[in-house]
Amino acid sequence: MRDGLSDILLDWYDRHARVMPWRVSPQDRRAGVRPDPYRVWLSEVMLQQTTVVVVRDYFHRFTSRWPTVTALAAAEVAEVMAEWAGLGYYARARNLLKCARVVMESHGGVFPGTRDGLLTLPGVGPYTASAIAAIAYDEPAVVVDGNVERVMARLFDIHTPLPAAKPILTEKAASLTPGDRPGDHAQAVMDLGATICTPRSPACGICPWREPCAARAAGTATQLPKKTPKKAKPIRQGTVYVLFRPDGAVLTETRPDTGLLGGMLAFPTTDWTEEVPAPAPPAAADWQDIGEARHTFTHFHLRLTVLAAASGADPDRGSFSDLDPKALPTLMRKVWALASAASPFVARTTTGD
């Protein structure tokens, strides 16, 4: 480990740590306040694939409704999925509930105190286990997210492109992880990447690691980390059906637990395929084409033709109810935006605004 680098960073963190609802400040840590593993775990799961700005409101809502892992473990699946709507990657929400229940049933309501123990929980992978172990339990686990990768690539001027560079960057991060205050160190590196060593226009002049930074000395900081070009995503297509009953109720269904948008409230759709899929309307009706909803998933782009109709016919799947759009995932909110603008019945539905 480079002598003194962690001390320099921790001194900076003590003065500039970001204030977050799930974080215990350096000052409170020194006063003996311990991070709550439940809040650390919940925040880390929420922060995967999204940003702090997006997560704050979700975190506040979750912890107000379910302030402990005991409370969350007793929640209904539909309640958790509805609160998660809009955060994406819905398998995380399903695993959230599974994990809470395992913690209650197998660990007496207490999260395991080691990285290895945490890895046995549903939905907890290497990064999340390391983050909880370091932040909540002060285990010197190596925490490596995108911010840490960027900081390490620049600090050591590593030009191997990601993802091949991950083992190298993890090794470098491990070399800097101290035995004392490992949780604060992990959060400090992430804060450094989020606020100073940013992807574009890093503020090298005020960086606590500006002197030892090899990329700053070489003039290559803005070029790093390098990434292997991604393959173009394929395009899939399908049709989504929004059916209004004359009293204003809307037809929705709960998608299967497995697969995309698993367990989420949605409008009936066809399959999503690269070729035009066979029609699959949920009921006989005068279906009208009202536009196209586009959405990008991890591995493909989706284009859904939106068909809307009004009918009192019995559908072959789903059920009618007053709709709260806040319970819909992002893709279905896009569909609703088109359908609600075209329907004369929307005034009678629950908008949630």
PAMARLO-720417 format. One record per residue (C-alpha): residue number from 0; residue in one letter; z, y, x. Coordinates in nm, 3 decimals, decimal comma, padded with zeros to 5 digits. Example, Ala and Ser with C-alpha at 12.3 -4.5 7.8 and 13.67 -1.06 7.14 Angstrom:
BEGIN
(0; 'A'; (00,780; -00,450; 01,230))
(1; 'S'; (00,714; -00,106; 01,367))
//
This chain:
BEGIN
(0; 'M'; (00,000; 00,000; 00,000))
(1; 'R'; (-00,078; 00,349; 00,125))
(2; 'D'; (00,260; 00,497; 00,216))
(3; 'G'; (00,376; 00,773; -00,013))
(4; 'L'; (00,083; 00,778; -00,257))
(5; 'S'; (00,286; 00,649; -00,550))
(6; 'D'; (00,567; 00,895; -00,471))
(7; 'I'; (00,319; 01,184; -00,473))
(8; 'L'; (00,174; 01,070; -00,805))
(9; 'L'; (00,514; 01,015; -00,967))
(10; 'D'; (00,623; 01,363; -00,862))
(11; 'W'; (00,313; 01,500; -01,034))
(12; 'Y'; (00,376; 01,284; -01,340))
(13; 'D'; (00,734; 01,407; -01,369))
(14; 'R'; (00,596; 01,758; -01,414))
(15; 'H'; (00,274; 01,692; -01,607))
(16; 'A'; (00,317; 01,374; -01,813))
(17; 'R'; (00,135; 01,389; -02,145))
(18; 'V'; (00,355; 01,394; -02,453))
(19; 'M'; (00,274; 01,099; -02,679))
(20; 'P'; (00,460; 00,965; -02,983))
(21; 'W'; (00,492; 00,618; -02,829))
(22; 'R'; (00,596; 00,734; -02,481))
(23; 'V'; (00,940; 00,792; -02,332))
(24; 'S'; (00,918; 01,096; -02,105))
(25; 'P'; (01,016; 01,074; -01,736))
(26; 'Q'; (01,315; 01,296; -01,809))
(27; 'D'; (01,437; 01,069; -02,090))
(28; 'R'; (01,381; 00,763; -01,873))
(29; 'R'; (01,608; 00,910; -01,607))
(30; 'A'; (01,866; 00,972; -01,880))
(31; 'G'; (01,863; 00,603; -01,964))
(32; 'V'; (01,630; 00,594; -02,265))
(33; 'R'; (01,429; 00,271; -02,270))
(34; 'P'; (01,080; 00,237; -02,417))
(35; 'D'; (01,060; 00,032; -02,736))
(36; 'P'; (00,837; -00,272; -02,665))
(37; 'Y'; (00,721; -00,266; -03,028))
(38; 'R'; (00,592; 00,090; -03,002))
(39; 'V'; (00,436; 00,025; -02,660))
(40; 'W'; (00,259; -00,285; -02,792))
(41; 'L'; (00,140; -00,114; -03,110))
(42; 'S'; (00,002; 00,186; -02,921))
(43; 'E'; (-00,176; -00,028; -02,662))
(44; 'V'; (-00,345; -00,239; -02,930))
(45; 'M'; (-00,452; 00,074; -03,118))
(46; 'L'; (-00,582; 00,246; -02,804))
(47; 'Q'; (-00,828; -00,033; -02,722))
(48; 'Q'; (-01,183; 00,096; -02,767))
(49; 'T'; (-01,073; 00,438; -02,894))
(50; 'T'; (-00,896; 00,758; -02,790))
(51; 'V'; (-00,547; 00,906; -02,797))
(52; 'V'; (-00,663; 01,179; -03,036))
(53; 'V'; (-00,782; 00,922; -03,290))
(54; 'V'; (-00,479; 00,696; -03,255))
(55; 'R'; (-00,199; 00,952; -03,304))
(56; 'D'; (-00,225; 00,973; -03,684))
(57; 'Y'; (-00,264; 00,597; -03,722))
(58; 'F'; (00,040; 00,538; -03,502))
(59; 'H'; (00,250; 00,783; -03,703))
(60; 'R'; (00,147; 00,617; -04,031))
(61; 'F'; (00,214; 00,264; -03,905))
(62; 'T'; (00,554; 00,343; -03,756))
(63; 'S'; (00,659; 00,540; -04,063))
(64; 'R'; (00,568; 00,250; -04,289))
(65; 'W'; (00,669; -00,030; -04,050))
(66; 'P'; (00,918; 00,114; -03,798))
(67; 'T'; (01,005; -00,223; -03,641))
(68; 'V'; (00,834; -00,549; -03,562))
(69; 'T'; (01,055; -00,704; -03,832))
(70; 'A'; (00,912; -00,470; -04,094))
(71; 'L'; (00,554; -00,527; -03,979))
(72; 'A'; (00,593; -00,904; -03,979))
(73; 'A'; (00,689; -00,888; -04,348))
(74; 'A'; (00,385; -00,679; -04,444))
(75; 'E'; (00,095; -00,808; -04,653))
(76; 'V'; (-00,239; -00,862; -04,478))
(77; 'A'; (-00,421; -00,633; -04,720))
(78; 'E'; (-00,172; -00,351; -04,655))
(79; 'V'; (-00,217; -00,372; -04,278))
(80; 'M'; (-00,596; -00,392; -04,304))
(81; 'A'; (-00,605; -00,089; -04,533))
(82; 'E'; (-00,393; 00,120; -04,294))
(83; 'W'; (-00,614; 00,009; -04,004))
(84; 'A'; (-00,938; 00,107; -04,181))
(85; 'G'; (-01,142; 00,340; -03,963))
(86; 'L'; (-01,003; 00,225; -03,627))
(87; 'G'; (-01,267; -00,047; -03,588))
(88; 'Y'; (-01,252; -00,385; -03,411))
(89; 'Y'; (-01,073; -00,534; -03,709))
(90; 'A'; (-00,977; -00,858; -03,537))
(91; 'R'; (-00,712; -00,645; -03,367))
(92; 'A'; (-00,551; -00,570; -03,703))
(93; 'R'; (-00,545; -00,936; -03,802))
(94; 'N'; (-00,395; -01,030; -03,466))
(95; 'L'; (-00,144; -00,747; -03,500))
(96; 'L'; (00,015; -00,917; -03,799))
(97; 'K'; (-00,010; -01,264; -03,642))
(98; 'C'; (00,160; -01,136; -03,328))
(99; 'A'; (00,442; -00,965; -03,518))
(100; 'R'; (00,512; -01,287; -03,707))
(101; 'V'; (00,514; -01,497; -03,389))
(102; 'V'; (00,757; -01,252; -03,228))
(103; 'M'; (00,985; -01,294; -03,530))
(104; 'E'; (00,949; -01,669; -03,570))
(105; 'S'; (00,942; -01,781; -03,206))
(106; 'H'; (01,120; -01,503; -03,015))
(107; 'G'; (01,393; -01,387; -03,249))
(108; 'G'; (01,226; -01,051; -03,311))
(109; 'V'; (01,222; -00,958; -02,940))
(110; 'F'; (00,902; -00,925; -02,739))
(111; 'P'; (00,894; -01,147; -02,428))
(112; 'G'; (01,007; -00,953; -02,122))
(113; 'T'; (00,746; -01,077; -01,875))
(114; 'R'; (00,370; -01,052; -01,846))
(115; 'D'; (00,336; -01,430; -01,858))
(116; 'G'; (00,549; -01,449; -02,170))
(117; 'L'; (00,357; -01,170; -02,339))
(118; 'L'; (00,028; -01,349; -02,271))
(119; 'T'; (00,137; -01,627; -02,508))
(120; 'L'; (00,129; -01,389; -02,807))
(121; 'P'; (-00,175; -01,372; -03,041))
(122; 'G'; (-00,414; -01,092; -02,952))
(123; 'V'; (-00,233; -00,999; -02,629))
(124; 'G'; (-00,472; -01,015; -02,335))
(125; 'P'; (-00,419; -00,947; -01,963))
(126; 'Y'; (-00,439; -00,568; -01,989))
(127; 'T'; (-00,205; -00,537; -02,288))
(128; 'A'; (00,044; -00,784; -02,138))
(129; 'S'; (00,048; -00,590; -01,811))
(130; 'A'; (00,094; -00,258; -01,990))
(131; 'I'; (00,387; -00,380; -02,202))
(132; 'A'; (00,550; -00,558; -01,908))
(133; 'A'; (00,526; -00,251; -01,685))
(134; 'I'; (00,604; 00,023; -01,936))
(135; 'A'; (00,868; -00,150; -02,150))
(136; 'Y'; (01,025; -00,386; -01,897))
(137; 'D'; (00,957; -00,229; -01,555))
(138; 'E'; (00,780; -00,538; -01,425))
(139; 'P'; (00,545; -00,431; -01,142))
(140; 'A'; (00,243; -00,560; -01,332))
(141; 'V'; (-00,095; -00,409; -01,247))
(142; 'V'; (-00,232; -00,204; -01,537))
(143; 'V'; (-00,606; -00,137; -01,517))
(144; 'D'; (-00,800; 00,042; -01,792))
(145; 'G'; (-01,111; 00,259; -01,769))
(146; 'N'; (-00,917; 00,556; -01,640))
(147; 'V'; (-00,755; 00,348; -01,366))
(148; 'E'; (-01,091; 00,199; -01,265))
(149; 'R'; (-01,238; 00,545; -01,228))
(150; 'V'; (-00,944; 00,675; -01,022))
(151; 'M'; (-00,948; 00,372; -00,790))
(152; 'A'; (-01,326; 00,385; -00,742))
(153; 'R'; (-01,299; 00,747; -00,633))
(154; 'L'; (-00,978; 00,723; -00,433))
(155; 'F'; (-01,125; 00,442; -00,221))
(156; 'D'; (-01,494; 00,546; -00,253))
(157; 'I'; (-01,602; 00,210; -00,393))
(158; 'H'; (-01,971; 00,195; -00,482))
(159; 'T'; (-01,990; -00,160; -00,614))
(160; 'P'; (-02,099; -00,116; -00,978))
(161; 'L'; (-01,888; -00,223; -01,274))
(162; 'P'; (-01,825; -00,481; -01,406))
(163; 'A'; (-01,864; -00,659; -01,068))
(164; 'A'; (-01,622; -00,410; -00,914))
(165; 'K'; (-01,332; -00,498; -01,147))
(166; 'P'; (-01,158; -00,744; -00,908))
(167; 'I'; (-01,189; -00,497; -00,620))
(168; 'L'; (-01,052; -00,207; -00,826))
(169; 'T'; (-00,768; -00,424; -00,958))
(170; 'E'; (-00,676; -00,522; -00,603))
(171; 'K'; (-00,668; -00,154; -00,501))
(172; 'A'; (-00,453; -00,066; -00,802))
(173; 'A'; (-00,216; -00,350; -00,713))
(174; 'S'; (-00,182; -00,216; -00,359))
(175; 'L'; (-00,046; 00,110; -00,500))
(176; 'T'; (00,183; -00,031; -00,770))
(177; 'P'; (00,545; 00,031; -00,664))
(178; 'G'; (00,845; -00,189; -00,730))
(179; 'D'; (01,036; 00,118; -00,847))
(180; 'R'; (00,920; 00,287; -01,172))
(181; 'P'; (00,608; 00,070; -01,216))
(182; 'G'; (00,577; 00,171; -01,581))
(183; 'D'; (00,578; 00,541; -01,502))
(184; 'H'; (00,334; 00,479; -01,218))
(185; 'A'; (00,092; 00,298; -01,452))
(186; 'Q'; (00,109; 00,580; -01,706))
(187; 'A'; (00,071; 00,837; -01,429))
(188; 'V'; (-00,256; 00,684; -01,305))
(189; 'M'; (-00,388; 00,673; -01,663))
(190; 'D'; (-00,286; 01,036; -01,718))
(191; 'L'; (-00,454; 01,134; -01,393))
(192; 'G'; (-00,779; 00,977; -01,507))
(193; 'A'; (-00,757; 01,126; -01,855))
(194; 'T'; (-00,674; 01,483; -01,753))
(195; 'I'; (-00,792; 01,547; -01,395))
(196; 'C'; (-01,006; 01,264; -01,259))
(197; 'T'; (-01,230; 01,281; -01,564))
(198; 'P'; (-01,574; 01,117; -01,595))
(199; 'R'; (-01,754; 01,451; -01,564))
(200; 'S'; (-01,647; 01,752; -01,360))
(201; 'P'; (-01,324; 01,610; -01,214))
(202; 'A'; (-01,072; 01,881; -01,126))
(203; 'C'; (-01,036; 01,774; -00,764))
(204; 'G'; (-00,881; 02,106; -00,662))
(205; 'I'; (-00,560; 02,036; -00,855))
(206; 'C'; (-00,546; 01,658; -00,810))
(207; 'P'; (-00,226; 01,530; -00,647))
(208; 'W'; (-00,437; 01,274; -00,461))
(209; 'R'; (-00,705; 01,517; -00,344))
(210; 'E'; (-00,621; 01,482; 00,026))
(211; 'P'; (-00,637; 01,101; 00,053))
(212; 'C'; (-00,931; 01,072; -00,190))
(213; 'A'; (-01,219; 00,916; 00,004))
(214; 'A'; (-01,483; 01,005; -00,256))
(215; 'R'; (-01,382; 01,372; -00,256))
(216; 'A'; (-01,416; 01,377; 00,123))
(217; 'A'; (-01,754; 01,203; 00,103))
(218; 'G'; (-01,879; 01,423; -00,182))
(219; 'T'; (-01,943; 01,119; -00,403))
(220; 'A'; (-01,670; 01,160; -00,667))
(221; 'T'; (-01,903; 01,254; -00,952))
(222; 'Q'; (-02,119; 00,948; -00,879))
(223; 'L'; (-01,834; 00,703; -00,932))
(224; 'P'; (-01,765; 00,458; -01,073))
(225; 'K'; (-02,113; 00,315; -01,072))
(226; 'K'; (-02,211; 00,087; -01,358))
(227; 'T'; (-02,472; -00,181; -01,400))
(228; 'P'; (-02,720; -00,062; -01,665))
(229; 'K'; (-02,661; -00,221; -02,003))
(230; 'K'; (-02,927; -00,412; -02,189))
(231; 'A'; (-03,069; -00,242; -02,496))
(232; 'K'; (-02,888; -00,347; -02,813))
(233; 'P'; (-03,092; -00,531; -03,076))
(234; 'I'; (-03,131; -00,388; -03,427))
(235; 'R'; (-03,017; -00,586; -03,730))
(236; 'Q'; (-03,081; -00,496; -04,090))
(237; 'G'; (-02,952; -00,578; -04,433))
(238; 'T'; (-02,885; -00,447; -04,781))
(239; 'V'; (-02,556; -00,328; -04,928))
(240; 'Y'; (-02,494; -00,306; -05,303))
(241; 'V'; (-02,276; -00,042; -05,468))
(242; 'L'; (-02,221; -00,127; -05,832))
(243; 'F'; (-02,051; 00,117; -06,071))
(244; 'R'; (-01,909; 00,011; -06,402))
(245; 'P'; (-01,952; 00,270; -06,682))
(246; 'D'; (-01,577; 00,345; -06,674))
(247; 'G'; (-01,607; 00,449; -06,307))
(248; 'A'; (-01,470; 00,133; -06,145))
(249; 'V'; (-01,655; 00,013; -05,834))
(250; 'L'; (-01,736; -00,340; -05,722))
(251; 'T'; (-01,581; -00,440; -05,389))
(252; 'E'; (-01,486; -00,761; -05,215))
(253; 'T'; (-01,273; -00,868; -04,921))
(254; 'R'; (-01,486; -00,993; -04,634))
(255; 'P'; (-01,407; -01,333; -04,478))
(256; 'D'; (-01,134; -01,327; -04,213))
(257; 'T'; (-01,376; -01,438; -03,944))
(258; 'G'; (-01,673; -01,229; -03,839))
(259; 'L'; (-01,743; -00,857; -03,836))
(260; 'L'; (-01,518; -00,642; -04,057))
(261; 'G'; (-01,317; -00,958; -04,116))
(262; 'G'; (-01,055; -00,921; -04,387))
(263; 'M'; (-01,167; -00,568; -04,474))
(264; 'L'; (-01,250; -00,421; -04,812))
(265; 'A'; (-01,628; -00,378; -04,846))
(266; 'F'; (-01,922; -00,352; -05,081))
(267; 'P'; (-02,123; -00,675; -05,123))
(268; 'T'; (-02,405; -00,714; -04,870))
(269; 'T'; (-02,676; -00,950; -04,763))
(270; 'D'; (-02,660; -01,117; -04,423))
(271; 'W'; (-02,727; -00,887; -04,128))
(272; 'T'; (-03,027; -01,022; -03,938))
(273; 'E'; (-03,307; -00,906; -03,711))
(274; 'E'; (-03,558; -01,015; -03,974))
(275; 'V'; (-03,546; -00,874; -04,329))
(276; 'P'; (-03,280; -01,084; -04,508))
(277; 'A'; (-03,319; -01,232; -04,854))
(278; 'P'; (-03,187; -01,010; -05,137))
(279; 'A'; (-02,839; -01,098; -05,260))
(280; 'P'; (-02,743; -00,860; -05,543))
(281; 'P'; (-02,399; -00,935; -05,690))
(282; 'A'; (-02,524; -00,881; -06,047))
(283; 'A'; (-02,840; -00,815; -06,243))
(284; 'A'; (-02,890; -00,437; -06,261))
(285; 'D'; (-03,144; -00,158; -06,218))
(286; 'W'; (-03,087; -00,119; -05,845))
(287; 'Q'; (-03,196; 00,210; -05,691))
(288; 'D'; (-03,261; 00,272; -05,320))
(289; 'I'; (-03,048; 00,575; -05,227))
(290; 'G'; (-03,081; 00,576; -04,849))
(291; 'E'; (-02,984; 00,401; -04,529))
(292; 'A'; (-02,647; 00,367; -04,356))
(293; 'R'; (-02,655; 00,321; -03,981))
(294; 'H'; (-02,375; 00,192; -03,763))
(295; 'T'; (-02,339; 00,060; -03,409))
(296; 'F'; (-02,127; -00,243; -03,326))
(297; 'T'; (-02,049; -00,371; -02,979))
(298; 'H'; (-02,355; -00,592; -02,954))
(299; 'F'; (-02,610; -00,449; -03,197))
(300; 'H'; (-02,721; -00,154; -03,410))
(301; 'L'; (-02,711; -00,206; -03,786))
(302; 'R'; (-02,931; -00,046; -04,050))
(303; 'L'; (-02,827; -00,108; -04,409))
(304; 'T'; (-03,042; -00,015; -04,707))
(305; 'V'; (-02,805; 00,117; -04,972))
(306; 'L'; (-02,879; 00,014; -05,330))
(307; 'A'; (-02,673; 00,155; -05,617))
(308; 'A'; (-02,663; 00,075; -05,987))
(309; 'A'; (-02,450; 00,112; -06,298))
(310; 'S'; (-02,382; -00,196; -06,506))
(311; 'G'; (-02,110; -00,368; -06,702))
(312; 'A'; (-02,248; -00,713; -06,620))
(313; 'D'; (-02,013; -00,969; -06,470))
(314; 'P'; (-02,074; -00,993; -06,093))
(315; 'D'; (-02,100; -01,324; -05,913))
(316; 'R'; (-01,857; -01,209; -05,644))
(317; 'G'; (-01,602; -00,937; -05,584))
(318; 'S'; (-01,410; -00,742; -05,846))
(319; 'F'; (-01,413; -00,399; -06,006))
(320; 'S'; (-01,136; -00,148; -05,934))
(321; 'D'; (-01,071; 00,220; -05,880))
(322; 'L'; (-01,179; 00,283; -05,523))
(323; 'D'; (-00,976; 00,454; -05,253))
(324; 'P'; (-01,232; 00,526; -04,978))
(325; 'K'; (-00,955; 00,549; -04,718))
(326; 'A'; (-00,917; 00,172; -04,743))
(327; 'L'; (-01,280; 00,119; -04,633))
(328; 'P'; (-01,390; 00,058; -04,275))
(329; 'T'; (-01,610; 00,324; -04,117))
(330; 'L'; (-01,941; 00,153; -04,198))
(331; 'M'; (-01,851; 00,124; -04,566))
(332; 'R'; (-01,736; 00,486; -04,575))
(333; 'K'; (-02,088; 00,580; -04,466))
(334; 'V'; (-02,226; 00,370; -04,751))
(335; 'W'; (-01,984; 00,534; -04,994))
(336; 'A'; (-02,090; 00,881; -04,883))
(337; 'L'; (-02,446; 00,803; -04,994))
(338; 'A'; (-02,349; 00,621; -05,312))
(339; 'S'; (-02,092; 00,875; -05,430))
(340; 'A'; (-02,341; 01,158; -05,388))
(341; 'A'; (-02,592; 00,974; -05,607))
(342; 'S'; (-02,364; 00,842; -05,883))
(343; 'P'; (-02,258; 01,027; -06,201))
(344; 'F'; (-01,945; 00,808; -06,222))
(345; 'V'; (-01,771; 00,918; -05,902))
(346; 'A'; (-01,566; 01,190; -06,067))
(347; 'R'; (-01,365; 00,913; -06,235))
(348; 'T'; (-01,287; 00,724; -05,911))
(349; 'T'; (-01,003; 00,782; -05,669))
(350; 'T'; (-01,149; 00,978; -05,381))
(351; 'G'; (-00,839; 00,974; -05,160))
(352; 'D'; (-00,910; 01,327; -05,040))
//
